[in-house]
Amino acid sequence: MTGGTTIAGQIERLIMRLGGAAVCDGCVTDRLSLSVPAQANVVTRALGGTRGFERIRDTCTLCGNGRTVTRHRAK
Ligand SMILES: [Zn+2]
């Protein structure tokens, strides 16, 4: 598992904490106070399809916008 204080680790933990709820890159950026939205995008794109993470077109749980979101399916 990754973790620690890297941006990738923070994003991973945030999405896992949401317990399967889908969240867009904008909200990830907002929640973690990242300086650049592109940082979240790079990480969530890389996470998609790995270890239960998936990228789908859906409604974001936090902001309600329909867009590409990331969620974690805990089995
Ligand atoms: Zn959102």
N, CA, C, O and the ligand as a Tripos MOL2 file, in Angstrom:
@<TRIPOS>MOLECULE
protein
  301   299    76     0     0
PROTEIN
NO_CHARGES

@<TRIPOS>ATOM
      1 N           0.8250   -1.2130    0.0000 N.3       1 MET1
      2 CA          0.0000    0.0000    0.0000 C.3       1 MET1
      3 C           0.8490    1.2490    0.0000 C.2       1 MET1
      4 O           1.9310    1.2950    0.5860 O.2       1 MET1
      5 N           0.3400    2.2430   -0.6620 N.am      2 THR2
      6 CA          1.0220    3.5200   -0.5920 C.3       2 THR2
      7 C           0.4050    4.3000    0.5560 C.2       2 THR2
      8 O          -0.6250    3.9040    1.1010 O.2       2 THR2
      9 N           1.0110    5.3650    0.9090 N.am      3 GLY3
     10 CA          0.4700    6.1440    2.0120 C.3       3 GLY3
     11 C           1.3890    7.3160    2.2440 C.2       3 GLY3
     12 O           1.9390    7.8830    1.3000 O.2       3 GLY3
     13 N           1.5520    7.6720    3.4780 N.am      4 GLY4
     14 CA          2.4640    8.7580    3.7660 C.3       4 GLY4
     15 C           1.8870   10.0860    3.3730 C.2       4 GLY4
     16 O           0.6710   10.2810    3.3590 O.2       4 GLY4
     17 N           2.7670   10.9900    3.0570 N.am      5 THR5
     18 CA          2.3230   12.3560    2.8380 C.3       5 THR5
     19 C           2.3920   12.7880    1.3860 C.2       5 THR5
     20 O           2.2240   13.9680    1.0800 O.2       5 THR5
     21 N           2.6410   11.8310    0.4780 N.am      6 THR6
     22 CA          2.6740   12.2270   -0.9200 C.3       6 THR6
     23 C           1.2660   12.5990   -1.3620 C.2       6 THR6
     24 O           0.2850   12.1590   -0.7620 O.2       6 THR6
     25 N           1.1690   13.3980   -2.3980 N.am      7 ILE7
     26 CA         -0.1320   13.7870   -2.9170 C.3       7 ILE7
     27 C          -0.9000   12.5540   -3.3800 C.2       7 ILE7
     28 O          -2.1010   12.4340   -3.1370 O.2       7 ILE7
     29 N          -0.2080   11.6510   -4.0390 N.am      8 ALA8
     30 CA         -0.8700   10.4370   -4.5040 C.3       8 ALA8
     31 C          -1.4490    9.6520   -3.3320 C.2       8 ALA8
     32 O          -2.5670    9.1420   -3.4080 O.2       8 ALA8
     33 N          -0.6860    9.5590   -2.2540 N.am      9 GLY9
     34 CA         -1.1510    8.8370   -1.0710 C.3       9 GLY9
     35 C          -2.3500    9.5150   -0.4310 C.2       9 GLY9
     36 O          -3.2830    8.8470    0.0150 O.2       9 GLY9
     37 N          -2.3240   10.8340   -0.3850 N.am     10 GLN10
     38 CA         -3.4410   11.5810    0.2020 C.3      10 GLN10
     39 C          -4.7070   11.4010   -0.6210 C.2      10 GLN10
     40 O          -5.7930   11.2170   -0.0710 O.2      10 GLN10
     41 N          -4.5650   11.4530   -1.9280 N.am     11 ILE11
     42 CA         -5.7220   11.2990   -2.8020 C.3      11 ILE11
     43 C          -6.3080    9.9040   -2.6730 C.2      11 ILE11
     44 O          -7.5250    9.7220   -2.6200 O.2      11 ILE11
     45 N          -5.4160    8.9250   -2.6240 N.am     12 GLU12
     46 CA         -5.8460    7.5390   -2.4850 C.3      12 GLU12
     47 C          -6.6490    7.3500   -1.1970 C.2      12 GLU12
     48 O          -7.7160    6.7360   -1.2030 O.2      12 GLU12
     49 N          -6.1310    7.8760   -0.1140 N.am     13 ARG13
     50 CA         -6.8220    7.7210    1.1700 C.3      13 ARG13
     51 C          -8.1530    8.4670    1.1870 C.2      13 ARG13
     52 O          -9.1370    7.9740    1.7390 O.2      13 ARG13
     53 N          -8.1840    9.6470    0.5880 N.am     14 LEU14
     54 CA         -9.4250   10.4180    0.5450 C.3      14 LEU14
     55 C         -10.5200    9.6170   -0.1700 C.2      14 LEU14
     56 O         -11.6400    9.4980    0.3260 O.2      14 LEU14
     57 N         -10.1810    9.0770   -1.3300 N.am     15 ILE15
     58 CA        -11.1740    8.3370   -2.1040 C.3      15 ILE15
     59 C         -11.6110    7.0720   -1.3650 C.2      15 ILE15
     60 O         -12.7820    6.6980   -1.4160 O.2      15 ILE15
     61 N         -10.6900    6.4230   -0.6890 N.am     16 MET16
     62 CA        -11.0420    5.2170    0.0560 C.3      16 MET16
     63 C         -11.9260    5.5690    1.2540 C.2      16 MET16
     64 O         -12.8370    4.8160    1.5990 O.2      16 MET16
     65 N         -11.6580    6.6990    1.8770 N.am     17 ARG17
     66 CA        -12.4730    7.1320    3.0220 C.3      17 ARG17
     67 C         -13.9220    7.3820    2.6250 C.2      17 ARG17
     68 O         -14.8320    7.2440    3.4430 O.2      17 ARG17
     69 N         -14.1300    7.7500    1.3640 N.am     18 LEU18
     70 CA        -15.4790    8.0300    0.9040 C.3      18 LEU18
     71 C         -16.3000    6.7530    0.7530 C.2      18 LEU18
     72 O         -17.5020    6.8020    0.4890 O.2      18 LEU18
     73 N         -15.6490    5.6300    0.9210 N.am     19 GLY19
     74 CA        -16.3600    4.3580    0.9750 C.3      19 GLY19
     75 C         -17.1880    4.0070   -0.2440 C.2      19 GLY19
     76 O         -18.3190    3.5380   -0.1120 O.2      19 GLY19
     77 N         -16.6420    4.2270   -1.4240 N.am     20 GLY20
     78 CA        -17.3490    3.8370   -2.6370 C.3      20 GLY20
     79 C         -18.0830    4.9880   -3.3020 C.2      20 GLY20
     80 O         -18.5840    4.8430   -4.4160 O.2      20 GLY20
     81 N         -18.1510    6.1400   -2.6240 N.am     21 ALA21
     82 CA        -18.7800    7.3040   -3.2250 C.3      21 ALA21
     83 C         -17.8650    7.8650   -4.3050 C.2      21 ALA21
     84 O         -16.6440    7.9000   -4.1490 O.2      21 ALA21
     85 N         -18.4770    8.3040   -5.4060 N.am     22 ALA22
     86 CA        -17.7000    8.8270   -6.5210 C.3      22 ALA22
     87 C         -17.3900   10.3040   -6.3070 C.2      22 ALA22
     88 O         -18.2410   11.0720   -5.8590 O.2      22 ALA22
     89 N         -16.1720   10.6850   -6.6320 N.am     23 VAL23
     90 CA        -15.7710   12.0710   -6.4380 C.3      23 VAL23
     91 C         -14.9730   12.5630   -7.6530 C.2      23 VAL23
     92 O         -14.1520   11.8280   -8.2020 O.2      23 VAL23
     93 N         -15.2180   13.7980   -8.0620 N.am     24 CYS24
     94 CA        -14.5250   14.3200   -9.2340 C.3      24 CYS24
     95 C         -13.1580   14.9130   -8.8510 C.2      24 CYS24
     96 O         -12.8600   15.1320   -7.6770 O.2      24 CYS24
     97 N         -12.3600   15.1570   -9.8630 N.am     25 ASP25
     98 CA        -11.0170   15.6860   -9.6130 C.3      25 ASP25
     99 C         -11.0770   17.0470   -8.9280 C.2      25 ASP25
    100 O         -10.2340   17.3740   -8.0930 O.2      25 ASP25
    101 N         -12.0820   17.8320   -9.2930 N.am     26 GLY26
    102 CA        -12.2130   19.1640   -8.7090 C.3      26 GLY26
    103 C         -12.4220   19.0970   -7.2060 C.2      26 GLY26
    104 O         -11.8560   19.8910   -6.4540 O.2      26 GLY26
    105 N         -13.2350   18.1470   -6.7760 N.am     27 CYS27
    106 CA        -13.5030   18.0130   -5.3450 C.3      27 CYS27
    107 C         -12.3110   17.4270   -4.6020 C.2      27 CYS27
    108 O         -12.0560   17.7690   -3.4470 O.2      27 CYS27
    109 N         -11.5870   16.5430   -5.2720 N.am     28 VAL28
    110 CA        -10.3620   16.0130   -4.6650 C.3      28 VAL28
    111 C          -9.4000   17.1710   -4.4280 C.2      28 VAL28
    112 O          -8.7930   17.2920   -3.3640 O.2      28 VAL28
    113 N          -9.2770   18.0110   -5.4390 N.am     29 THR29
    114 CA         -8.3940   19.1720   -5.3420 C.3      29 THR29
    115 C          -8.8040   20.0810   -4.1940 C.2      29 THR29
    116 O          -7.9720   20.5790   -3.4360 O.2      29 THR29
    117 N         -10.1200   20.2810   -4.0910 N.am     30 ASP30
    118 CA        -10.6760   21.1370   -3.0680 C.3      30 ASP30
    119 C         -10.4600   20.5720   -1.6660 C.2      30 ASP30
    120 O          -9.9990   21.2730   -0.7660 O.2      30 ASP30
    121 N         -10.7920   19.3240   -1.5000 N.am     31 ARG31
    122 CA        -10.6810   18.6710   -0.2010 C.3      31 ARG31
    123 C          -9.2620   18.6370    0.3390 C.2      31 ARG31
    124 O          -9.0310   18.7820    1.5400 O.2      31 ARG31
    125 N          -8.3150   18.4430   -0.5730 N.am     32 LEU32
    126 CA         -6.9210   18.3190   -0.1380 C.3      32 LEU32
    127 C          -6.1590   19.6280   -0.2900 C.2      32 LEU32
    128 O          -4.9580   19.6980   -0.0250 O.2      32 LEU32
    129 N          -6.8750   20.6660   -0.7220 N.am     33 SER33
    130 CA         -6.2420   21.9690   -0.9130 C.3      33 SER33
    131 C          -5.0030   21.8900   -1.7830 C.2      33 SER33
    132 O          -3.9660   22.4700   -1.4620 O.2      33 SER33
    133 N          -5.1180   21.1670   -2.8850 N.am     34 LEU34
    134 CA         -3.9970   21.0730   -3.8210 C.3      34 LEU34
    135 C          -3.9000   22.3860   -4.5830 C.2      34 LEU34
    136 O          -4.9120   23.0370   -4.8450 O.2      34 LEU34
    137 N          -2.7010   22.7650   -4.9300 N.am     35 SER35
    138 CA         -2.5340   24.0330   -5.6240 C.3      35 SER35
    139 C          -2.9160   23.9470   -7.0930 C.2      35 SER35
    140 O          -3.3480   24.9350   -7.6880 O.2      35 SER35
    141 N          -2.7580   22.7800   -7.6670 N.am     36 VAL36
    142 CA         -3.0430   22.6230   -9.0880 C.3      36 VAL36
    143 C          -3.9940   21.4490   -9.3420 C.2      36 VAL36
    144 O          -3.6780   20.3120   -8.9930 O.2      36 VAL36
    145 N          -5.1570   21.7170   -9.9490 N.am     37 PRO37
    146 CA         -6.1220   20.6490  -10.2390 C.3      37 PRO37
    147 C          -5.5210   19.5090  -11.0530 C.2      37 PRO37
    148 O          -5.9260   18.3560  -10.9020 O.2      37 PRO37
    149 N          -4.5790   19.8200  -11.8940 N.am     38 ALA38
    150 CA         -3.9700   18.7950  -12.7380 C.3      38 ALA38
    151 C          -3.2840   17.7110  -11.9180 C.2      38 ALA38
    152 O          -3.1270   16.5800  -12.3790 O.2      38 ALA38
    153 N          -2.8810   18.0570  -10.7130 N.am     39 GLN39
    154 CA         -2.2320   17.0560   -9.8560 C.3      39 GLN39
    155 C          -3.2100   15.9390   -9.5290 C.2      39 GLN39
    156 O          -2.8590   14.7600   -9.5910 O.2      39 GLN39
    157 N          -4.4390   16.3090   -9.1820 N.am     40 ALA40
    158 CA         -5.4530   15.3160   -8.8540 C.3      40 ALA40
    159 C          -5.7590   14.4750  -10.0850 C.2      40 ALA40
    160 O          -5.9200   13.2580   -9.9920 O.2      40 ALA40
    161 N          -5.8390   15.1310  -11.2380 N.am     41 ASN41
    162 CA         -6.1710   14.4210  -12.4690 C.3      41 ASN41
    163 C          -5.1320   13.3640  -12.8180 C.2      41 ASN41
    164 O          -5.4780   12.2520  -13.2160 O.2      41 ASN41
    165 N          -3.8840   13.7080  -12.6690 N.am     42 VAL42
    166 CA         -2.8130   12.7560  -12.9720 C.3      42 VAL42
    167 C          -2.9210   11.5320  -12.0660 C.2      42 VAL42
    168 O          -2.7830   10.3960  -12.5190 O.2      42 VAL42
    169 N          -3.1670   11.7780  -10.7940 N.am     43 VAL43
    170 CA         -3.2310   10.6780   -9.8300 C.3      43 VAL43
    171 C          -4.4790    9.8250  -10.0230 C.2      43 VAL43
    172 O          -4.3950    8.5970  -10.0170 O.2      43 VAL43
    173 N          -5.6410   10.4660  -10.1960 N.am     44 THR44
    174 CA         -6.8690    9.6700  -10.3260 C.3      44 THR44
    175 C          -6.8840    8.8720  -11.6280 C.2      44 THR44
    176 O          -7.4310    7.7710  -11.6860 O.2      44 THR44
    177 N          -6.2830    9.4350  -12.6620 N.am     45 ARG45
    178 CA         -6.2060    8.6760  -13.9210 C.3      45 ARG45
    179 C          -5.3450    7.4410  -13.7460 C.2      45 ARG45
    180 O          -5.6420    6.3750  -14.2860 O.2      45 ARG45
    181 N          -4.2690    7.6000  -12.9800 N.am     46 ALA46
    182 CA         -3.3720    6.4720  -12.7530 C.3      46 ALA46
    183 C          -4.0200    5.4250  -11.8490 C.2      46 ALA46
    184 O          -3.7640    4.2290  -11.9880 O.2      46 ALA46
    185 N          -4.8600    5.8840  -10.9240 N.am     47 LEU47
    186 CA         -5.5110    4.9610   -9.9860 C.3      47 LEU47
    187 C          -6.5830    4.1210  -10.6630 C.2      47 LEU47
    188 O          -6.8010    2.9660  -10.2980 O.2      47 LEU47
    189 N          -7.2510    4.7100  -11.6530 N.am     48 GLY48
    190 CA         -8.3510    4.0200  -12.3300 C.3      48 GLY48
    191 C          -7.9330    2.6480  -12.8290 C.2      48 GLY48
    192 O          -6.9440    2.5080  -13.5490 O.2      48 GLY48
    193 N          -8.6940    1.6450  -12.4390 N.am     49 GLY49
    194 CA         -8.3970    0.2990  -12.8900 C.3      49 GLY49
    195 C          -7.4040   -0.4570  -12.0190 C.2      49 GLY49
    196 O          -7.0680   -1.6060  -12.3030 O.2      49 GLY49
    197 N          -6.9370    0.1930  -10.9580 N.am     50 THR50
    198 CA         -6.0050   -0.5010  -10.0790 C.3      50 THR50
    199 C          -6.5910   -0.6730   -8.6860 C.2      50 THR50
    200 O          -7.2560    0.2250   -8.1700 O.2      50 THR50
    201 N          -6.3490   -1.8020   -8.0930 N.am     51 ARG51
    202 CA         -6.7240   -2.0840   -6.7050 C.3      51 ARG51
    203 C          -8.1130   -1.5940   -6.2980 C.2      51 ARG51
    204 O          -8.2780   -1.0170   -5.2230 O.2      51 ARG51
    205 N          -9.0880   -1.8180   -7.1350 N.am     52 GLY52
    206 CA        -10.4550   -1.4620   -6.7490 C.3      52 GLY52
    207 C         -10.8730   -0.0450   -7.1100 C.2      52 GLY52
    208 O         -12.0370    0.3190   -6.9410 O.2      52 GLY52
    209 N          -9.9370    0.7560   -7.6040 N.am     53 PHE53
    210 CA        -10.3020    2.1120   -8.0150 C.3      53 PHE53
    211 C         -10.8360    2.0740   -9.4380 C.2      53 PHE53
    212 O         -10.3520    1.3120  -10.2750 O.2      53 PHE53
    213 N         -11.8400    2.9070   -9.7030 N.am     54 GLU54
    214 CA        -12.3050    2.9700  -11.0880 C.3      54 GLU54
    215 C         -12.7020    4.3910  -11.4630 C.2      54 GLU54
    216 O         -13.1350    5.1920  -10.6340 O.2      54 GLU54
    217 N         -12.5320    4.6630  -12.7570 N.am     55 ARG55
    218 CA        -12.8900    5.9640  -13.3210 C.3      55 ARG55
    219 C         -14.1380    5.7620  -14.1470 C.2      55 ARG55
    220 O         -14.1550    4.9450  -15.0680 O.2      55 ARG55
    221 N         -15.1830    6.5000  -13.8220 N.am     56 ILE56
    222 CA        -16.4250    6.3450  -14.5560 C.3      56 ILE56
    223 C         -17.0560    7.7130  -14.8120 C.2      56 ILE56
    224 O         -16.6840    8.7140  -14.2010 O.2      56 ILE56
    225 N         -18.0200    7.7260  -15.7330 N.am     57 ARG57
    226 CA        -18.8150    8.9330  -15.9440 C.3      57 ARG57
    227 C         -20.0020    8.8230  -15.0060 C.2      57 ARG57
    228 O         -20.8440    7.9400  -15.1680 O.2      57 ARG57
    229 N         -20.0740    9.7060  -14.0340 N.am     58 ASP58
    230 CA        -21.1580    9.6270  -13.0670 C.3      58 ASP58
    231 C         -21.3190   10.9900  -12.4020 C.2      58 ASP58
    232 O         -20.6470   11.9590  -12.7540 O.2      58 ASP58
    233 N         -22.2190   11.0360  -11.4400 N.am     59 THR59
    234 CA        -22.4270   12.2750  -10.7160 C.3      59 THR59
    235 C         -21.5190   12.3000   -9.4900 C.2      59 THR59
    236 O         -21.4600   11.3380   -8.7240 O.2      59 THR59
    237 N         -20.8280   13.3950   -9.3220 N.am     60 CYS60
    238 CA        -19.9350   13.5290   -8.1760 C.3      60 CYS60
    239 C         -20.7660   13.6170   -6.8940 C.2      60 CYS60
    240 O         -21.7370   14.3700   -6.8260 O.2      60 CYS60
    241 N         -20.3820   12.8530   -5.8980 N.am     61 THR61
    242 CA        -21.0990   12.8260   -4.6190 C.3      61 THR61
    243 C         -21.0320   14.1730   -3.9030 C.2      61 THR61
    244 O         -21.9780   14.5740   -3.2260 O.2      61 THR61
    245 N         -19.9310   14.8480   -4.0550 N.am     62 LEU62
    246 CA        -19.7170   16.0720   -3.2820 C.3      62 LEU62
    247 C         -20.2670   17.3290   -3.9430 C.2      62 LEU62
    248 O         -20.8640   18.1630   -3.2630 O.2      62 LEU62
    249 N         -20.0800   17.4840   -5.2530 N.am     63 CYS63
    250 CA        -20.5330   18.7220   -5.8980 C.3      63 CYS63
    251 C         -21.7530   18.5180   -6.7840 C.2      63 CYS63
    252 O         -22.3690   19.4890   -7.2250 O.2      63 CYS63
    253 N         -22.1080   17.2620   -7.0500 N.am     64 GLY64
    254 CA        -23.3170   16.9910   -7.8140 C.3      64 GLY64
    255 C         -23.1990   17.1630   -9.3190 C.2      64 GLY64
    256 O         -24.1900   17.0130  -10.0340 O.2      64 GLY64
    257 N         -22.0210   17.4700   -9.8090 N.am     65 ASN65
    258 CA        -21.8310   17.6290  -11.2430 C.3      65 ASN65
    259 C         -21.6090   16.2720  -11.9060 C.2      65 ASN65
    260 O         -20.9390   15.4010  -11.3530 O.2      65 ASN65
    261 N         -22.1730   16.1090  -13.0800 N.am     66 GLY66
    262 CA        -21.9400   14.8930  -13.8360 C.3      66 GLY66
    263 C         -20.6570   15.0340  -14.6260 C.2      66 GLY66
    264 O         -20.5440   15.9130  -15.4800 O.2      66 GLY66
    265 N         -19.7190   14.2020  -14.3570 N.am     67 ARG67
    266 CA        -18.4210   14.2730  -15.0380 C.3      67 ARG67
    267 C         -17.6510   12.9860  -14.7680 C.2      67 ARG67
    268 O         -18.1960   12.0230  -14.2290 O.2      67 ARG67
    269 N         -16.3920   12.9840  -15.1450 N.am     68 THR68
    270 CA        -15.5880   11.8020  -14.8570 C.3      68 THR68
    271 C         -15.2260   11.8130  -13.3770 C.2      68 THR68
    272 O         -14.6460   12.7740  -12.8730 O.2      68 THR68
    273 N         -15.5700   10.7520  -12.7040 N.am     69 VAL69
    274 CA        -15.3230   10.6680  -11.2700 C.3      69 VAL69
    275 C         -14.4980    9.4210  -10.9520 C.2      69 VAL69
    276 O         -14.3670    8.5170  -11.7760 O.2      69 VAL69
    277 N         -13.9600    9.3980   -9.7660 N.am     70 THR70
    278 CA        -13.1790    8.2500   -9.3260 C.3      70 THR70
    279 C         -13.8140    7.6910   -8.0620 C.2      70 THR70
    280 O         -14.2280    8.4480   -7.1830 O.2      70 THR70
    281 N         -13.8890    6.3860   -7.9710 N.am     71 ARG71
    282 CA        -14.3980    5.7980   -6.7330 C.3      71 ARG71
    283 C         -13.6300    4.5310   -6.4260 C.2      71 ARG71
    284 O         -12.9260    3.9870   -7.2780 O.2      71 ARG71
    285 N         -13.7750    4.0760   -5.2120 N.am     72 HIS72
    286 CA        -13.0930    2.8560   -4.7890 C.3      72 HIS72
    287 C         -14.1200    1.8300   -4.3780 C.2      72 HIS72
    288 O         -14.9820    2.0940   -3.5410 O.2      72 HIS72
    289 N         -14.0240    0.6840   -4.9600 N.am     73 ARG73
    290 CA        -14.9600   -0.3830   -4.5970 C.3      73 ARG73
    291 C         -14.2480   -1.2920   -3.6250 C.2      73 ARG73
    292 O         -13.3160   -2.0090   -3.9880 O.2      73 ARG73
    293 N         -14.7010   -1.2530   -2.3810 N.am     74 ALA74
    294 CA        -14.0790   -2.0800   -1.3560 C.3      74 ALA74
    295 C         -14.6740   -3.4730   -1.4220 C.2      74 ALA74
    296 O         -15.4260   -3.8780   -0.5350 O.2      74 ALA74
    297 N         -14.3410   -4.1950   -2.4600 N.am     75 LYS75
    298 CA        -14.7560   -5.5700   -2.6630 C.3      75 LYS75
    299 C         -16.2420   -5.6590   -2.9230 C.2      75 LYS75
    300 O         -16.7700   -6.7540   -3.1170 O.2      75 LYS75
    301 ZN        -17.1100   17.1150   -7.4310 Zn       76 ZN76
@<TRIPOS>BOND
     1     1     2 1
     2     2     3 1
     3     3     4 2
     4     3     5 am
     5     5     6 1
     6     6     7 1
     7     7     8 2
     8     7     9 am
     9     9    10 1
    10    10    11 1
    11    11    12 2
    12    11    13 am
    13    13    14 1
    14    14    15 1
    15    15    16 2
    16    15    17 am
    17    17    18 1
    18    18    19 1
    19    19    20 2
    20    19    21 am
    21    21    22 1
    22    22    23 1
    23    23    24 2
    24    23    25 am
    25    25    26 1
    26    26    27 1
    27    27    28 2
    28    27    29 am
    29    29    30 1
    30    30    31 1
    31    31    32 2
    32    31    33 am
    33    33    34 1
    34    34    35 1
    35    35    36 2
    36    35    37 am
    37    37    38 1
    38    38    39 1
    39    39    40 2
    40    39    41 am
    41    41    42 1
    42    42    43 1
    43    43    44 2
    44    43    45 am
    45    45    46 1
    46    46    47 1
    47    47    48 2
    48    47    49 am
    49    49    50 1
    50    50    51 1
    51    51    52 2
    52    51    53 am
    53    53    54 1
    54    54    55 1
    55    55    56 2
    56    55    57 am
    57    57    58 1
    58    58    59 1
    59    59    60 2
    60    59    61 am
    61    61    62 1
    62    62    63 1
    63    63    64 2
    64    63    65 am
    65    65    66 1
    66    66    67 1
    67    67    68 2
    68    67    69 am
    69    69    70 1
    70    70    71 1
    71    71    72 2
    72    71    73 am
    73    73    74 1
    74    74    75 1
    75    75    76 2
    76    75    77 am
    77    77    78 1
    78    78    79 1
    79    79    80 2
    80    79    81 am
    81    81    82 1
    82    82    83 1
    83    83    84 2
    84    83    85 am
    85    85    86 1
    86    86    87 1
    87    87    88 2
    88    87    89 am
    89    89    90 1
    90    90    91 1
    91    91    92 2
    92    91    93 am
    93    93    94 1
    94    94    95 1
    95    95    96 2
    96    95    97 am
    97    97    98 1
    98    98    99 1
    99    99   100 2
   100    99   101 am
   101   101   102 1
   102   102   103 1
   103   103   104 2
   104   103   105 am
   105   105   106 1
   106   106   107 1
   107   107   108 2
   108   107   109 am
   109   109   110 1
   110   110   111 1
   111   111   112 2
   112   111   113 am
   113   113   114 1
   114   114   115 1
   115   115   116 2
   116   115   117 am
   117   117   118 1
   118   118   119 1
   119   119   120 2
   120   119   121 am
   121   121   122 1
   122   122   123 1
   123   123   124 2
   124   123   125 am
   125   125   126 1
   126   126   127 1
   127   127   128 2
   128   127   129 am
   129   129   130 1
   130   130   131 1
   131   131   132 2
   132   131   133 am
   133   133   134 1
   134   134   135 1
   135   135   136 2
   136   135   137 am
   137   137   138 1
   138   138   139 1
   139   139   140 2
   140   139   141 am
   141   141   142 1
   142   142   143 1
   143   143   144 2
   144   143   145 am
   145   145   146 1
   146   146   147 1
   147   147   148 2
   148   147   149 am
   149   149   150 1
   150   150   151 1
   151   151   152 2
   152   151   153 am
   153   153   154 1
   154   154   155 1
   155   155   156 2
   156   155   157 am
   157   157   158 1
   158   158   159 1
   159   159   160 2
   160   159   161 am
   161   161   162 1
   162   162   163 1
   163   163   164 2
   164   163   165 am
   165   165   166 1
   166   166   167 1
   167   167   168 2
   168   167   169 am
   169   169   170 1
   170   170   171 1
   171   171   172 2
   172   171   173 am
   173   173   174 1
   174   174   175 1
   175   175   176 2
   176   175   177 am
   177   177   178 1
   178   178   179 1
   179   179   180 2
   180   179   181 am
   181   181   182 1
   182   182   183 1
   183   183   184 2
   184   183   185 am
   185   185   186 1
   186   186   187 1
   187   187   188 2
   188   187   189 am
   189   189   190 1
   190   190   191 1
   191   191   192 2
   192   191   193 am
   193   193   194 1
   194   194   195 1
   195   195   196 2
   196   195   197 am
   197   197   198 1
   198   198   199 1
   199   199   200 2
   200   199   201 am
   201   201   202 1
   202   202   203 1
   203   203   204 2
   204   203   205 am
   205   205   206 1
   206   206   207 1
   207   207   208 2
   208   207   209 am
   209   209   210 1
   210   210   211 1
   211   211   212 2
   212   211   213 am
   213   213   214 1
   214   214   215 1
   215   215   216 2
   216   215   217 am
   217   217   218 1
   218   218   219 1
   219   219   220 2
   220   219   221 am
   221   221   222 1
   222   222   223 1
   223   223   224 2
   224   223   225 am
   225   225   226 1
   226   226   227 1
   227   227   228 2
   228   227   229 am
   229   229   230 1
   230   230   231 1
   231   231   232 2
   232   231   233 am
   233   233   234 1
   234   234   235 1
   235   235   236 2
   236   235   237 am
   237   237   238 1
   238   238   239 1
   239   239   240 2
   240   239   241 am
   241   241   242 1
   242   242   243 1
   243   243   244 2
   244   243   245 am
   245   245   246 1
   246   246   247 1
   247   247   248 2
   248   247   249 am
   249   249   250 1
   250   250   251 1
   251   251   252 2
   252   251   253 am
   253   253   254 1
   254   254   255 1
   255   255   256 2
   256   255   257 am
   257   257   258 1
   258   258   259 1
   259   259   260 2
   260   259   261 am
   261   261   262 1
   262   262   263 1
   263   263   264 2
   264   263   265 am
   265   265   266 1
   266   266   267 1
   267   267   268 2
   268   267   269 am
   269   269   270 1
   270   270   271 1
   271   271   272 2
   272   271   273 am
   273   273   274 1
   274   274   275 1
   275   275   276 2
   276   275   277 am
   277   277   278 1
   278   278   279 1
   279   279   280 2
   280   279   281 am
   281   281   282 1
   282   282   283 1
   283   283   284 2
   284   283   285 am
   285   285   286 1
   286   286   287 1
   287   287   288 2
   288   287   289 am
   289   289   290 1
   290   290   291 1
   291   291   292 2
   292   291   293 am
   293   293   294 1
   294   294   295 1
   295   295   296 2
   296   295   297 am
   297   297   298 1
   298   298   299 1
   299   299   300 2
@<TRIPOS>SUBSTRUCTURE
     1 MET1         2 RESIDUE 1 A MET
     2 THR2         6 RESIDUE 1 A THR
     3 GLY3        10 RESIDUE 1 A GLY
     4 GLY4        14 RESIDUE 1 A GLY
     5 THR5        18 RESIDUE 1 A THR
     6 THR6        22 RESIDUE 1 A THR
     7 ILE7        26 RESIDUE 1 A ILE
     8 ALA8        30 RESIDUE 1 A ALA
     9 GLY9        34 RESIDUE 1 A GLY
    10 GLN10       38 RESIDUE 1 A GLN
    11 ILE11       42 RESIDUE 1 A ILE
    12 GLU12       46 RESIDUE 1 A GLU
    13 ARG13       50 RESIDUE 1 A ARG
    14 LEU14       54 RESIDUE 1 A LEU
    15 ILE15       58 RESIDUE 1 A ILE
    16 MET16       62 RESIDUE 1 A MET
    17 ARG17       66 RESIDUE 1 A ARG
    18 LEU18       70 RESIDUE 1 A LEU
    19 GLY19       74 RESIDUE 1 A GLY
    20 GLY20       78 RESIDUE 1 A GLY
    21 ALA21       82 RESIDUE 1 A ALA
    22 ALA22       86 RESIDUE 1 A ALA
    23 VAL23       90 RESIDUE 1 A VAL
    24 CYS24       94 RESIDUE 1 A CYS
    25 ASP25       98 RESIDUE 1 A ASP
    26 GLY26      102 RESIDUE 1 A GLY
    27 CYS27      106 RESIDUE 1 A CYS
    28 VAL28      110 RESIDUE 1 A VAL
    29 THR29      114 RESIDUE 1 A THR
    30 ASP30      118 RESIDUE 1 A ASP
    31 ARG31      122 RESIDUE 1 A ARG
    32 LEU32      126 RESIDUE 1 A LEU
    33 SER33      130 RESIDUE 1 A SER
    34 LEU34      134 RESIDUE 1 A LEU
    35 SER35      138 RESIDUE 1 A SER
    36 VAL36      142 RESIDUE 1 A VAL
    37 PRO37      146 RESIDUE 1 A PRO
    38 ALA38      150 RESIDUE 1 A ALA
    39 GLN39      154 RESIDUE 1 A GLN
    40 ALA40      158 RESIDUE 1 A ALA
    41 ASN41      162 RESIDUE 1 A ASN
    42 VAL42      166 RESIDUE 1 A VAL
    43 VAL43      170 RESIDUE 1 A VAL
    44 THR44      174 RESIDUE 1 A THR
    45 ARG45      178 RESIDUE 1 A ARG
    46 ALA46      182 RESIDUE 1 A ALA
    47 LEU47      186 RESIDUE 1 A LEU
    48 GLY48      190 RESIDUE 1 A GLY
    49 GLY49      194 RESIDUE 1 A GLY
    50 THR50      198 RESIDUE 1 A THR
    51 ARG51      202 RESIDUE 1 A ARG
    52 GLY52      206 RESIDUE 1 A GLY
    53 PHE53      210 RESIDUE 1 A PHE
    54 GLU54      214 RESIDUE 1 A GLU
    55 ARG55      218 RESIDUE 1 A ARG
    56 ILE56      222 RESIDUE 1 A ILE
    57 ARG57      226 RESIDUE 1 A ARG
    58 ASP58      230 RESIDUE 1 A ASP
    59 THR59      234 RESIDUE 1 A THR
    60 CYS60      238 RESIDUE 1 A CYS
    61 THR61      242 RESIDUE 1 A THR
    62 LEU62      246 RESIDUE 1 A LEU
    63 CYS63      250 RESIDUE 1 A CYS
    64 GLY64      254 RESIDUE 1 A GLY
    65 ASN65      258 RESIDUE 1 A ASN
    66 GLY66      262 RESIDUE 1 A GLY
    67 ARG67      266 RESIDUE 1 A ARG
    68 THR68      270 RESIDUE 1 A THR
    69 VAL69      274 RESIDUE 1 A VAL
    70 THR70      278 RESIDUE 1 A THR
    71 ARG71      282 RESIDUE 1 A ARG
    72 HIS72      286 RESIDUE 1 A HIS
    73 ARG73      290 RESIDUE 1 A ARG
    74 ALA74      294 RESIDUE 1 A ALA
    75 LYS75      298 RESIDUE 1 A LYS
    76 ZN76       301 GROUP 0 **** ****
